């Protein structure tokens, strides 16, 4: 039936009620009876009921589809304890309170409205009084309505659960502020539900959250959470996490609650965060997380100490973990990320992922830390270190169960660090790797069958860096090619057999441009190099029997290269 609002002069019925103290003396409140009579008098015609001041409901009542409830400021429905008012008509009201509900009372139904707003329940939007209970009630009252709108400042004293399927939350213009004592489940707003059975896979589906600023005030609280949910999108949010734990956290319940929980089809985009232990935390110790896209994230000062750790420590800005040698995080795509002034950039553990266009600036500990990988592709990554204890890219803990396939392309590592690349995972592949700065090791390779192609390593300081490349004994069957420039103790140190070195080497070396060990480990290696020494440095310490050498050393006096000159 098509509804239309009648003008005041043509109302089917005009209901005006002013509540007086003596009206409440009756056992059956006349207000409630009169409201029911007003509905009955419409006789299935469309009409407007205007509630002036307050109308009190003492009995259950259903307001049908043909009724339009028109509220002005100070007009209010008072619903007593144990009373349910079901609204299926139209609600016409602004951003002000229209429901006053006693404990045990309820308003529900499926009103014909575009959106729900917590202001109708009297939520405090000044950030002065706690709002979590009222906010949660407003979320759950009309689950059929697919849009929820809130604006203002909200003091969150308990975790708010967005647990209604198929809903869009517009939080533009909202600021959610935590309390210093912390929320009950460690978060301001969580997409998902806490009621979960052993056979459940998802707690909520098809939820979008747009906008809002999130400011936790307790170091155990997250800003936003995703809990065993499907088809989720978070966009255009600002997180001020200086006093908090995590920015956006994804988790599944443990195996005692559910046997197969899943987080699936998630988009997180356009996020700005300052402070906190993590910006993105995907922590999966049961079930699976898959088909996750994270795009356009800017985060700074992510270097707080995690108060929940057994040993107080700092963590990665992007902490993505299957908690051991398992593949619980699949089809993860991360792109367009800027991290600045951080402790650690990425921790990837038990992950299948594509990561591209990432800038990690002023990192203290590790730019990218990889353990137990399946297949990880990293493209267009730039890392800037700040101390001689910083490591650019670290690959440790090869998996006994997964693919261990790491592919790097167009990687730039700059600044001050201990190691540009420190790798113990075999089958790693680098294509276009540039390392420039002050470092002890440009590349420290401790894994077999690794490929480093089109490398450019430059020492940019006047002090002696130790070595551009160190290929340890276990780095057998590895291939290196590219350019080395600058001042070092050693250009290349090779202790592994069956390895190939193919370089243009320019600079000064206090020991040798190429150094080979006097033992059987390095035999059967191949050395190809064009070496241009800026002083009287050695080009090689020794030619070993069993290796193959094509080393051309430039002679400035004759302007020619000499093949395999004596050490």
C-alpha positions in Angstrom: 0.0 0.0 0.0 1.5 3.4 -1.0 1.7 5.7 2.0 1.3 9.5 1.9 1.5 12.0 4.6 -1.7 14.1 4.9 -1.5 17.8 5.7 -2.6 18.8 9.2 -6.0 20.0 7.9 -6.8 16.7 6.3 -5.6 14.2 8.9 -7.7 11.1 9.3 -7.1 11.5 13.0 -5.2 14.0 15.1 -4.1 12.5 18.4 -2.9 15.0 21.0 -2.0 13.8 24.5 -0.6 15.8 27.3 0.5 13.6 30.3 -0.7 14.8 33.7 0.2 13.2 37.0 -3.4 12.1 37.7 -3.4 10.2 34.3 -1.0 7.7 35.9 -3.4 6.8 38.7 -5.4 4.5 36.5 -4.4 0.8 36.4 -4.6 1.0 32.6 -2.9 4.1 31.4 -5.4 6.1 29.3 -2.5 7.3 27.1 -1.8 3.8 25.9 -5.5 3.0 25.3 -6.0 6.3 23.5 -3.1 5.6 21.2 -4.5 2.2 20.4 -7.9 3.8 19.7 -6.3 6.3 17.5 -4.7 3.5 15.4 -8.0 1.7 15.3 -9.9 4.8 14.1 -7.7 5.0 11.0 -9.5 1.9 9.7 -6.6 0.9 7.5 -6.3 4.3 6.0 -3.0 6.2 5.9 -2.7 8.8 8.6 -0.5 10.8 10.9 -0.4 10.5 14.6 1.3 13.4 16.3 2.4 12.7 19.9 2.7 16.0 21.7 5.0 16.0 24.7 4.9 12.4 26.1 2.9 9.3 25.5 3.3 6.5 28.0 2.9 2.8 27.0 1.9 0.3 29.7 0.8 -2.5 27.4 2.3 -4.1 24.3 1.2 -2.4 21.1 1.8 -2.8 17.4 1.8 0.3 15.2 0.9 -0.8 11.7 2.3 0.2 8.3 -0.4 2.7 7.6 0.6 4.9 10.5 3.0 7.8 10.3 4.5 8.8 13.7 5.4 12.5 13.6 7.7 13.7 16.4 8.9 17.2 17.2 11.6 18.1 19.7 10.5 17.1 23.2 7.8 14.7 21.9 8.5 11.3 23.3 7.2 7.7 23.6 7.7 6.4 27.2 7.8 2.6 27.2 7.4 1.0 30.7 9.2 -2.0 32.0 8.1 -5.3 30.3 6.3 -3.5 27.5 7.1 -4.0 23.8 6.0 -1.4 21.2 6.3 -2.8 17.7 6.6 -0.1 15.0 5.9 -1.0 11.4 4.8 2.4 10.2 6.8 5.5 9.3 8.9 7.4 11.9 9.3 11.1 11.1 11.8 12.6 13.5 15.0 14.6 13.6 18.3 14.1 15.5 16.7 14.1 18.9 15.3 11.6 21.5 11.9 10.1 20.8 12.1 6.9 22.9 12.4 6.7 26.6 12.5 3.0 27.6 12.5 1.6 31.1 14.6 -1.5 31.9 12.9 -4.5 30.4 11.0 -2.4 27.9 11.6 -2.7 24.2 10.9 -1.1 20.9 11.2 -3.2 17.8 9.5 -4.0 14.5 10.3 -3.0 10.9 9.5 0.7 10.5 9.4 2.2 7.0 12.4 4.5 7.4 15.6 5.1 5.5 17.9 4.8 8.5 18.2 4.3 12.2 20.0 6.8 14.5 21.0 6.3 18.1 19.9 9.8 18.9 16.3 8.6 18.9 17.2 6.6 22.1 18.7 9.6 23.7 22.4 8.9 23.3 24.7 11.5 24.6 26.6 13.0 21.6 28.8 15.4 23.6 31.3 12.8 24.8 30.4 13.4 28.4 28.4 10.3 29.5 28.9 6.7 28.6 26.7 5.5 25.7 27.5 1.9 25.0 24.3 0.3 26.3 22.0 2.9 24.6 24.1 2.6 21.4 23.9 -1.2 21.4 20.1 -1.0 21.9 19.7 1.3 19.0 21.7 -1.1 16.8 19.6 -4.1 17.7 16.1 -2.6 17.8 15.3 -2.4 14.1 17.5 -5.1 12.4 15.6 -4.9 9.1 16.8 -1.3 8.5 19.9 -1.5 6.4 21.4 1.9 7.2 22.5 3.3 10.6 23.7 6.9 10.9 25.4 8.5 13.9 27.3 11.8 14.4 28.8 13.5 17.4 31.2 12.5 20.2 30.5 9.3 22.0 32.1 8.0 25.2 32.4 4.2 24.8 32.5 2.3 28.1 31.8 -1.2 26.7 32.5 -2.9 23.4 29.9 -2.0 20.8 29.0 -4.9 18.5 27.9 -4.4 14.9 26.1 -7.7 14.7 23.2 -7.0 12.3 23.5 -8.6 8.9 23.4 -6.5 5.7 23.8 -3.1 7.3 25.7 0.0 6.3 27.0 2.2 9.2 27.6 5.8 8.4 29.8 7.2 11.1 31.0 10.3 9.3 31.2 13.2 11.8 31.5 10.7 14.7 34.2 10.5 17.3 34.3 7.4 19.5 36.3 7.9 22.7 37.3 5.1 25.1 37.4 5.2 28.8 40.7 5.0 30.8 39.5 1.9 32.7 39.1 0.0 29.4 36.2 -1.8 27.7 34.9 -5.2 28.6 36.2 -7.1 25.6 39.1 -4.8 24.7 37.7 -2.8 21.9 35.6 0.2 21.0 33.6 -1.1 18.0 33.7 -4.7 16.7 32.0 -6.0 13.6 30.7 -9.4 14.6 29.0 -11.1 17.6 30.2 -12.7 20.7 27.4 -15.3 20.8 29.0 -18.2 18.8 28.4 -21.9 18.7 30.7 -24.7 17.9 29.1 -25.1 14.4 29.0 -21.5 13.5 31.3 -20.1 10.8 30.4 -16.4 10.7 28.7 -14.2 13.3 27.7 -11.5 10.9 27.7 -10.9 7.1 27.5 -8.0 4.7 28.5 -5.0 6.9 30.0 -1.7 5.8 31.5 0.9 8.2 32.3 4.3 6.7 33.9 7.2 8.5 34.6 8.1 12.1 37.5 8.9 14.4 38.4 6.4 17.1 40.3 7.3 20.2 40.9 4.4 22.7 42.2 5.6 26.1 43.3 2.2 27.6 46.4 0.3 26.4 44.4 -3.0 26.1 41.7 -1.6 23.8 41.5 -1.9 20.0 39.9 0.8 17.9 38.0 -1.5 15.5 37.7 -5.2 15.4 36.4 -7.8 12.9 35.3 -11.0 14.6 34.6 -14.2 12.4 32.7 -12.1 9.8 32.1 -12.2 6.0 31.7 -9.5 3.4 33.0 -6.6 5.5 34.2 -3.2 4.4 35.9 -0.5 6.6 36.6 2.8 4.9 37.7 6.4 5.6 38.5 6.1 9.3 41.0 7.9 11.5 42.5 6.2 14.5 44.3 8.0 17.3 45.9 5.2 19.1 48.6 6.7 21.3 47.0 5.2 24.4 45.7 2.0 22.9 46.6 -1.5 21.7 45.6 -2.1 18.0 44.1 0.0 15.3 42.1 -2.6 13.3 42.2 -6.2 14.5 40.8 -9.4 12.9 40.4 -12.5 15.1 38.6 -15.8 15.2 37.4 -17.5 18.4 39.4 -20.4 19.7 38.6 -24.1 19.0 36.6 -24.5 22.2 34.0 -22.1 20.8 33.9 -22.9 17.1 35.5 -25.6 15.0 35.6 -23.8 11.6 35.3 -20.0 12.1 36.3 -17.8 9.1 36.9 -14.2 8.2 36.2 -13.8 4.5 36.0 -11.1 1.9 37.2 -8.1 3.8 38.2 -4.7 2.5 40.0 -2.1 4.6 40.8 1.1 2.9 41.7 4.8 3.5 42.9 4.6 7.1 45.0 7.1 8.9 46.5 6.1 12.3 48.9 7.6 14.8 50.2 5.7 17.8 49.5 2.2 19.1 51.1 -1.3 19.0 49.7 -2.3 15.6 47.9 -0.6 12.8 46.6 -3.8 11.2 46.5 -7.0 13.3 45.4 -10.3 11.7 45.8 -12.9 14.4 44.4 -16.3 13.4 45.0 -19.3 15.7 41.9 -21.2 14.6 39.9 -21.4 11.4 40.9 -19.3 8.5 41.1 -15.7 7.1 41.0 -15.3 3.4 40.3 -12.8 0.5 41.4 -9.7 2.5 42.3 -6.4 0.8 44.0 -3.7 2.7 44.6 -0.5 0.7 45.7 3.1 1.3 46.9 3.0 4.9 49.0 5.8 6.4 50.3 5.1 9.9 52.9 6.8 12.1 54.4 6.4 15.6 53.4 2.7 15.8 55.9 1.9 18.5 54.0 1.4 21.7 54.9 -1.5 24.1 52.3 -4.3 24.0 51.1 -4.7 27.7 49.7 -8.2 26.9 53.0 -9.7 25.9 54.8 -12.1 28.2 57.8 -10.0 27.9 57.0 -6.3 27.3 57.9 -5.7 23.8 57.0 -3.7 20.7 55.4 -5.2 17.6 55.0 -4.7 13.9 52.7 -2.1 12.4 51.2 -4.9 10.3 51.2 -8.0 12.4 49.8 -10.8 10.3 50.1 -14.2 11.9 48.8 -17.8 11.7 50.6 -18.4 15.0 53.1 -21.0 13.8 53.9 -23.2 10.8 50.3 -23.1 9.4 48.6 -21.5 6.5 45.5 -19.8 8.0 45.8 -16.5 6.2 45.2 -16.8 2.4 44.8 -14.4 -0.5 45.8 -11.3 1.3 46.5 -8.2 -0.8 48.1 -5.1 0.7 48.8 -2.0 -1.3 49.6 1.7 -1.0 50.9 1.8 2.5 53.0 4.5 4.2 54.6 3.8 7.6 56.7 6.3 9.4 58.5 6.4 12.8 57.8 2.8 13.6 59.4 -0.1 15.5 58.7 -2.7 12.9 56.9 -2.6 9.5 55.5 -6.0 8.7 55.5 -9.4 10.5 54.2 -12.1 8.1 53.9 -15.6 9.6 52.0 -18.4 7.8 50.7 -16.1 5.0 49.9 -16.2 1.3 50.0 -12.6 0.2 50.6 -10.0 -2.5 52.1 -6.8 -1.1 52.9 -3.7 -3.3 53.7 0.0 -3.2 54.8 0.2 0.4 57.0 2.9 2.1 58.5 2.0 5.5 60.2 5.1 6.8 62.4 5.5 9.9 62.0 1.9 11.1 63.9 1.0 14.3 64.0 -2.8 14.2 62.9 -4.6 11.1 61.2 -3.4 7.9 59.7 -6.7 6.8 60.0 -9.9 8.9 58.9 -13.2 7.3 58.4 -16.6 8.9 56.8 -19.8 7.7 55.8 -18.4 4.3 53.6 -20.0 1.7 53.7 -17.8 -1.4 54.5 -14.1 -0.8 55.0 -11.5 -3.6 56.4 -8.1 -2.6 56.7 -5.4 -5.3 57.7 -1.7 -5.1 58.8 -1.7 -1.5 61.0 1.1 0.0 62.5 0.8 3.5 64.5 3.4 5.4 66.5 2.4 8.5 67.6 4.6 11.3 70.2 2.7 13.3 73.0 0.1 13.0 70.7 -2.4 14.7 68.0 -2.1 12.0 67.4 -4.9 9.5 65.6 -4.1 6.2 64.2 -7.5 5.2 64.5 -10.6 7.3 63.5 -14.1 6.2 63.8 -16.6 9.1 62.0 -19.8 10.1 61.4 -21.6 6.8 58.3 -23.7 6.8 58.3 -27.5 6.9 54.7 -27.6 5.5 54.3 -24.6 3.2 55.8 -23.5 -0.1 58.5 -21.1 1.1 58.2 -19.1 -2.1 59.3 -15.5 -1.7 59.3 -13.1 -4.7 60.7 -9.6 -4.4 60.7 -7.0 -7.2 61.8 -3.4 -7.2 63.0 -3.2 -3.6 64.8 -0.2 -2.2 66.5 -0.2 1.2 68.1 3.1 2.4 69.6 4.7 5.4 71.4 3.2 8.4 71.0 -0.5 9.2 72.9 -3.6 10.2 71.7 -5.8 7.3 69.8 -4.7 4.2 68.6 -8.3 3.6 69.1 -11.2 6.0 67.7 -14.3 4.6 67.5 -18.0 5.8 64.6 -19.1 3.6 65.5 -21.0 0.4 64.2 -20.3 -3.0 63.9 -16.6 -2.4 64.0 -14.4 -5.5 65.0 -10.8 -5.7 64.6 -8.8 -8.9 65.8 -5.1 -8.9 67.1 -4.7 -5.4 68.8 -1.4 -4.5 70.6 -1.0 -1.1 72.1 2.4 -0.3 73.4 3.7 3.0 75.6 2.9 5.9 75.4 -0.8 6.8 77.4 -3.8 8.0 76.0 -6.2 5.5 74.1 -5.3 2.3 72.9 -8.9 1.8 73.5 -11.7 4.3 72.3 -14.8 2.6 72.1 -18.0 4.6 69.8 -20.0 2.3 70.3 -22.2 -0.7 69.0 -21.7 -4.2 68.4 -18.0 -3.6 68.4 -15.6 -6.6 69.5 -12.0 -6.4 69.2 -10.4 -9.8 69.9 -6.8 -10.9 71.3 -5.8 -7.5 72.7 -2.3 -6.9 74.5 -1.9 -3.6 76.1 1.4 -2.7 77.9 2.6 0.5 77.1 6.2 0.9 79.3 7.0 3.9 83.1 7.7 4.3 83.4 5.0 7.0 84.1 1.4 6.0 81.1 -0.8 5.7 81.9 -4.4 6.2 80.6 -6.1 3.1 78.1 -5.6 0.3 77.4 -9.4 0.0 78.0 -12.2 2.5 77.0 -15.6 1.1 77.3 -18.1 4.0 78.2 -21.8 3.8 74.5 -22.7 3.6 74.0 -20.3 0.7 74.9 -23.0 -1.8 73.5 -23.0 -5.3 72.6 -19.3 -5.1 73.0 -16.7 -7.8 73.9 -13.0 -7.5 74.2 -10.4 -10.2 74.4 -6.6 -10.3 76.6 -3.6 -9.2 78.6 -2.8 -6.1 79.8 0.7 -5.5 81.5 2.5 -2.5 83.9 1.8 0.2 84.0 -1.5 2.1 86.2 -4.0 3.8 85.0 -6.6 1.4 82.8 -6.3 -1.7 81.8 -10.0 -1.8 82.4 -12.7 0.7 81.5 -16.2 -0.5 81.7 -19.3 1.7 79.2 -21.4 -0.3 79.8 -23.9 -3.1 78.1 -23.9 -6.4 77.2 -20.2 -6.2 77.4 -17.7 -9.1 78.7 -14.1 -8.6 78.3 -11.8 -11.6 79.0 -8.1 -10.8 80.3 -4.8 -11.8 82.4 -3.6 -8.8 83.6 -0.1 -8.3 85.2 1.4 -5.2 87.7 0.8 -2.5 88.2 -2.3 -0.4 90.5 -2.6 2.6 90.7 -6.4 2.2 89.5 -7.4 -1.2 86.7 -6.8 -3.7 86.1 -10.6 -3.9 87.0 -12.8 -1.0 86.9 -16.6 -1.2 87.3 -19.0 1.7 90.3 -21.4 1.9 88.1 -24.5 2.3 86.1 -26.9 0.3 82.8 -25.1 0.8 83.2 -22.6 -2.0 84.5 -24.9 -4.7 82.7 -25.1 -8.0 81.5 -21.5 -7.7 81.6 -19.1 -10.6 82.9 -15.6 -10.4 82.3 -13.1 -13.2 83.2 -9.5 -12.5 84.4 -6.2 -14.0 86.2 -4.5 -11.2 87.3 -0.8 -11.1 89.3 0.0 -8.0 89.6 3.6 -6.9 92.9 2.9 -5.0 95.4 0.1 -4.5 92.8 -2.3 -3.2 93.0 -6.0 -3.9 90.6 -7.3 -6.5 90.6 -10.9 -5.0 92.3 -12.6 -2.1 92.9 -15.9 -3.9 91.9 -18.0 -6.9 90.8 -21.4 -5.7 91.2 -24.6 -7.6 87.8 -25.9 -8.5 86.2 -22.4 -9.0 85.7 -20.7 -12.4 86.9 -17.1 -12.7 86.2 -14.4 -15.3 87.4 -11.4 -13.4 88.4 -8.3 -15.4 90.3 -5.7 -13.5 90.5 -2.2 -14.9 94.0 -0.7 -15.4 93.8 3.1 -15.6 97.3 3.4 -17.0 96.5 1.5 -20.1 92.7 2.1 -20.0 92.1 -1.6 -20.4 90.7 -4.5 -18.5 93.0 -7.5 -17.6 91.5 -11.0 -17.2 92.2 -12.7 -13.9 95.3 -10.7 -12.8 97.4 -12.1 -9.9 96.0 -11.3 -6.5 
